[in-house]
């Protein structure tokens, strides 16, 4: 089926935006236009538009808070689904063995979930303080620090199979979390249940506040970025140190720059394009490899059309 025909049918049936610059939906402030963009508010709306896209053979790209994302200058063909409105009340209840089970929809901001745990004195997500994006995106990326990821706190996930559009629940023992990755192909996280512990409210709050302050001092917060750009090869060899040791702190290509605050951040000084960032990425990888023999792998997710501009 012709892609444009499918796009036109979805435009008529659903409330969608057209030719939307993806730079409006990423923290990097980079990215060309999406053919169609929808921001469903309920699981029912999500399933309806996904069903239509499948029936019309329109490709679908799912985006959360856009915090760990680099989108092509050529944009994204088909339909982009933004999950940030898929929210509901965060809640918690007692689990077995003095644990606490906290439930949240995937579109909730991770910062909002963190604030909830602080308010209720729940311990287990302190290391996530200051991490941007949605909680669903954080789980998909197993976001966290060099030594721990959010996956360790996950009890189970409500998942949507993007092929069959069937919803299922997977428990922790059936999930595979690795460094900055949840091995879960072609599925969308709808909801998360965490296992936390009751804590001292004052201590939980102090830990969160200290973590946020540390990040504000050591990470570039005043310029658009996608967070840490490269994976740490190992805890004892952080990517930022390797980049700095290779003499690249402050290195730039057009408006893309290696942050002068933290060398594992590429920042957008105003008008950087995806191509600028990719050129700087390649320069960093080459320089680090020549310096120490390590080829850095990207942590940032790269999506979008690789063909010609429309």
Buried (B, 14 or more C-beta within 10 A) or exposed (E): EEBEEBBEBBBEEBEBBEEBBBBEBBBBBBBBBBBBBBBBEEBEBBBBBBEBBBEBEBBBBBBBBBBBBBBBBBBBBBBBBBBBBBBEEBEBEEBEEEBBBBBBBBBBBBBEBBBBBBEBBBBBBBBBBBBBBBBBBBBBBBBBEBEEBBBBBBBBBBBBEBEEEEBEEBEBEEBEBEBBBBEBEEBBBBBBBBBBBBBEBEEBBEBBEEBBEEBEEEBBEEBBBBBBBBBBBEEEEBBBEBBBBBEBBEBBBBBBBBBEBBBBBBBBEEEBBBBBBBBBBEBBBEBBBEBEEBEBEBBBBBBBBEEEEE
